[in-house]
Amino acid sequence: MPRFLTLADVAEQLQISAAACYALVHSGELPAFQIGGRGQWRVDEAKFEQFIDDRHAAARTMLATENSVTAE
């Protein structure tokens, strides 16, 4: 895998639309930068992996919270 991914690459890996991927970048949830004369977006592979890890952690926390509320 290359060090930098296009938004199309990221969208494909996450199985989301290009628009949803751009929204993640635009909101700041997914760190990215623009490069070149046409301002094409790129995502650092390490930051993409961290984004995925953070989402997994958030999902685990949400499920643990839901399970603790249900158990009470």
Secondary structure per residue as TSV (DSSP state, phi and psi in degrees):
chain	resnum	aa	ss	phi	psi
A	1	M	-	360.0	137.0
A	2	P	-	-70.0	162.1
A	3	R	S	-65.8	-36.7
A	4	F	E	-114.8	137.2
A	5	L	E	-111.1	146.3
A	6	T	E	-79.4	165.5
A	7	L	H	-64.9	-31.2
A	8	A	H	-64.3	-40.2
A	9	D	H	-62.3	-46.0
A	10	V	H	-63.2	-46.1
A	11	A	H	-59.3	-41.8
A	12	E	H	-64.1	-44.1
A	13	Q	H	-66.5	-36.1
A	14	L	H	-85.5	-8.6
A	15	Q	T	57.0	50.2
A	16	I	-	-128.5	169.4
A	17	S	-	-74.6	161.9
A	18	A	H	-62.1	-37.3
A	19	A	H	-64.6	-40.4
A	20	A	H	-66.1	-37.7
A	21	C	H	-64.9	-45.8
A	22	Y	H	-60.8	-37.9
A	23	A	H	-62.7	-38.8
A	24	L	H	-62.6	-40.5
A	25	V	H	-69.4	-47.1
A	26	H	H	-61.7	-34.7
A	27	S	H	-78.0	-14.9
A	28	G	T	91.4	-1.8
A	29	E	S	-66.7	-35.7
A	30	L	S	-114.7	109.5
A	31	P	-	-63.5	132.9
A	32	A	-	-153.0	168.3
A	33	F	E	-142.4	157.3
A	34	Q	E	-98.7	144.2
A	35	I	E	-144.0	151.6
A	36	G	T	85.0	168.9
A	37	G	T	-64.1	-27.3
A	38	R	T	-94.0	1.1
A	39	G	T	64.8	42.3
A	40	Q	E	-72.6	139.7
A	41	W	E	-82.9	143.0
A	42	R	E	-135.5	147.2
A	43	V	E	-121.8	127.2
A	44	D	E	-67.0	132.9
A	45	E	H	-55.3	-42.7
A	46	A	H	-63.1	-39.9
A	47	K	H	-70.1	-33.8
A	48	F	H	-64.8	-44.6
A	49	E	H	-62.4	-39.2
A	50	Q	H	-65.6	-39.6
A	51	F	H	-57.6	-46.2
A	52	I	H	-64.5	-44.6
A	53	D	H	-60.2	-41.7
A	54	D	H	-63.2	-39.4
A	55	R	H	-66.0	-39.4
A	56	H	H	-62.2	-44.8
A	57	A	H	-62.8	-41.4
A	58	A	H	-64.4	-39.2
A	59	A	H	-66.0	-41.9
A	60	R	H	-62.4	-42.5
A	61	T	H	-63.5	-44.2
A	62	M	H	-61.6	-44.7
A	63	L	H	-65.8	-40.1
A	64	A	H	-63.8	-40.1
A	65	T	H	-65.5	-45.4
A	66	E	H	-62.4	-41.3
A	67	N	H	-67.3	-36.4
A	68	S	H	-71.1	-34.8
A	69	V	H	-69.6	-39.5
A	70	T	H	-67.3	-34.4
A	71	A	H	-73.8	-19.5
A	72	E	-	-77.2	360.0
